[in-house]
Amino acid sequence: LTTVILFLVCYFAIFYGISRFTNSYGTTKEGYIVANRNAGLVESTLGMIGCWLTGLALFSGSQQFYNNGWAGYFWFTVPQLLGFLLFAWLTIRINKKVPNGFTTSEWIKKTYGPGVGTLFQIIFILACFGNLATTFTAAFKYIKFIEIGNAEIITGLMVAGTALYSFRGGIKTSLVTGSIQTALNFILFSILLYIAVKAIPSDKSFSDFLTGKKQIGDLFDPTLMLTFGYTAALTFFTGPLMSATHHQKNYAQQNFKPWKAWVWGVPTYFILQTIISLVGTASLASGLEITDASLNQLVLLKSVSVAAVAIFGIAMLNVACVIIDAHGNAIASIIANDFVKDKNKSVNVARWSMVGIAFIVWLIAMQNWDLTYIFFTYGVLRVNLFIILISILNALRKMLKD
């Protein structure tokens, strides 16, 4: 436990140092919440991917390869990629009309009135908490699984450390640190995939297990289609809403062509998600007895070495920090920008909102609820957001005709 705590202290000290450099962007309401930052393409792309990659995604893709093979993984991933493209299209139209940055919730309130605006804000905040809950519950389960010490304390340190560096810099810090953590995860998950493949017995071939435990070789397998058809459609239509922070961060981004980050995000996200998920195939090929398919990669890595489990832990830490930083900032931006009338108080309100959000997330994670139930509740909220999104698109269509 002492070693883990020392590592977390060093980890967060580094990112707190980064927040010192980006703090100058967050001294005003516009800088902290809306962020006049002129973000670059690489930074924006990695930032978006980081927001999209939740704690649940770390396990779901691997589980698909383990159970249903490449066909199951296809239906898990492709709708998300289409969601990226849909969001790119939406971003082009919004930035043509409002190029200088805003929060979406504020725009909805002005366009549709305070009633619809308040409804959107409430659903928005709850959806953010849904994503935060799944990610940190997944992190809590991971810590419990590897038995490295008091899971409550370690999870609390993760939440507190992220809130500390987020407290200073706002959205600019969120974008910079998120892109760094996502870039680091490309390296870490590539190493983990290499370790997993090397762990396969010499008499077995990795490629022989790409159809999964259920041996599904047909992309349009009836059972698979029945199981994933609805989920695929729901993910595609509500995919852009999976990470509510996109609404706040991407539209606020003063970038001449911000849609490029979304277009480049498609292949980049697919590569990262596939690297993570292929460990599921290696787990199946290893021949280990795995009772819970959702934890297949952890069982495999634990059987290999402590170092492999530690690498996965660092990668999960990166994901968890990106999610609480980004989604926490999304909630804080709504509270500070849309509800606080005194402009001079907005930054402090946003900062202390982050602290409160972090504490609530820790309390939720401590309940150790089933991830499926959390995600189902989150999915219902996403459907509500999708209905509101249709209204936004309709308003945009009218705006473009003017």
Stockholm file with secondary structure:
# STOCKHOLM 1.0

chainA/1-402         LTTVILFLVCYFAIFYGISRFTNSYGTTKEGYIVANRNAGLVESTLGMIGCWLTGLALFSGSQQFYNNGWAGYFWFTVPQLLGFLLFAWLTIRINKKVPNGFTTSEWIKKTYGPGVGTLFQIIFILACFGNLATTFTAAFKYIKFIEIGNAEIITGLMVAGTALYSFRGGIKTSLVTGSIQTALNFILFSILLYIAVKAIPSDKSFSDFLTGKKQIGDLFDPTLMLTFGYTAALTFFTGPLMSATHHQKNYAQQNFKPWKAWVWGVPTYFILQTIISLVGTASLASGLEITDASLNQLVLLKSVSVAAVAIFGIAMLNVACVIIDAHGNAIASIIANDFVKDKNKSVNVARWSMVGIAFIVWLIAMQNWDLTYIFFTYGVLRVNLFIILISILNALRKMLKD
#=GR chainA/1-402 SS CHHHHHHHHHHHHHHHHHHHHHGGGGSSHIIIIICCCCCCHHHHHHHHHHHHCCHHHHHHHHHHHHHHHHHHHHHHHHHHHHHHHHHHHHHHHHHHHCTTCCCHHHHHHHHHCHHHHHHHHHHHHHHHHHHHHHHHHHHHHHHHHHTCSCHHHHHHHHHHHHHHHHHHHHHHHHHHHHHHHHHHHHHHHHHHHHHHHHTSCTTSCGGGGTTTTTTCCCTTCHHHHHHHHHHHHHHHHHGGGSSTHHHHHHHHCCCSSTHHHHHHHHHHHHHHHHHHHTHHHHHHHHTCCCSCGGGHHHHHHHHHCHHHHHHHHHHHHHHHHHHHHHHHHHHHHHIIIIICCCGGGHHHHHHHHHHHHHHHHHHHHHTCCCHHHHHHHHHHHHHHHHHHHHHHHHHHHHHHHC
#=GC SS_cons         CHHHHHHHHHHHHHHHHHHHHHGGGGSSHIIIIICCCCCCHHHHHHHHHHHHCCHHHHHHHHHHHHHHHHHHHHHHHHHHHHHHHHHHHHHHHHHHHCTTCCCHHHHHHHHHCHHHHHHHHHHHHHHHHHHHHHHHHHHHHHHHHHTCSCHHHHHHHHHHHHHHHHHHHHHHHHHHHHHHHHHHHHHHHHHHHHHHHHTSCTTSCGGGGTTTTTTCCCTTCHHHHHHHHHHHHHHHHHGGGSSTHHHHHHHHCCCSSTHHHHHHHHHHHHHHHHHHHTHHHHHHHHTCCCSCGGGHHHHHHHHHCHHHHHHHHHHHHHHHHHHHHHHHHHHHHHIIIIICCCGGGHHHHHHHHHHHHHHHHHHHHHTCCCHHHHHHHHHHHHHHHHHHHHHHHHHHHHHHHC
//
